[in-house]
Amino acid sequence: MSTPRSEPAVALRDLHHQFKDLVAVDGLTFDVRSGETAGLLGPNGSGKSTVLSLLAGRLQVQRGEVKVFGERLPGGVRRVAPRIGVIFQSPALDPQLSARENLSLTGQMYGIGGARLAERVDRGLEQARLQDRADEQVRQFSGGMQRRLDLARTLLPDPELLLLDEPTSGLDEASFQEFWRRLSDVRVERGLTVIVATHRPSEAEHCDRVAILNRGRRVAEDTPDALRRAVSRDMIAVRGERPEDLAAIARERFEVTCRVADGEVLIECEEGASLIPRLVESFEDGRIASISLRQPTLADVFLKITGETLDTDQEKPT
């Protein structure tokens, strides 16, 4: 059964969700097209995980509308649940079982058996690049290996929609890149629709479209390129003593937009290469410890829109 082309795979309309006195999701409207990788980017506590839990049917819709493959939730949750795969922040694997046993158990839970199950388990081990360690206990695996196996486990029943909640949390850069290479390949092979909840700008860069969430509200939505262009063409990062003073001087002398984040002065400009020498010359020796030119990131976008940084935990439900 496929979703009609005219209807998005996922549709959220004026979605609200509250835990006691805490508003976790506040009027969110967002569509995800079939075959698209969509990102929900925001700090911890911004409502991302709540949205995924609502889509997966783990939370009841309080107010607003949630549709997945044209089925309105929660009424249609039993019909869409077999079509959804979920990867949580921690791998959903039994560390005492082998990689093969974990995949076999997942298949049995979905009613898959016999030669069909054996074929899918072998395919999953190959996808995870764990054929040579298929019969070792998962507890012996590195974080990156466990993540690859968890992805294979989630894909084993052939879902059409993947919900990923901080899927690369705790991974080193090499494991992060490997996870996303494999996911991108599988998405193209199977025509998967993917929704990623993350606080990592580098992870959101892998998405076709990103909704930026802040305190349960969508504050921006576009492609990563378009969001970055909305900041500026160049960013100059300056470090030195008393960054607030440095920022004030830069604003006054050069009429630039600048902010202080994590002890760093971020200056938006159109011609960063020509401005850097003038900045260095305008400050006394020793005032500037370091200065660099870079392209804006999605973290810069979030900071400009909200005035906060992505690594600031927002209030969470208790």
Secondary structure, 3 states (H helix, E strand, C coil): CCCCCCCCCEEEEEEEEEECCEEEEEEEEEEECCCCEEEEECCCCCCHHHHHHHHCCCCCCCEEEEEECCEECCCCHHHHHHHEEEECCCCCCCCCCEHHHHHHHHHHHCCCCHHHHHHHHHHHHHHCCCHHHCCCEHHHCCHHHHHHHHHHHHHCCCCCEEEEECCCCCCCHHHHHHHHHHHHHHHHHHCCEEEEEECCHHHHCCCCEEEEEECCEEEEEECHHHHHHCCCCEEEEEEECCHHHHHHHHHHHHCCEEEEECCEEEEEECCHHHHHHHHHHHCCCCCEEEEEEECCCHHHHHHHHHCCCCCCCCCCCC
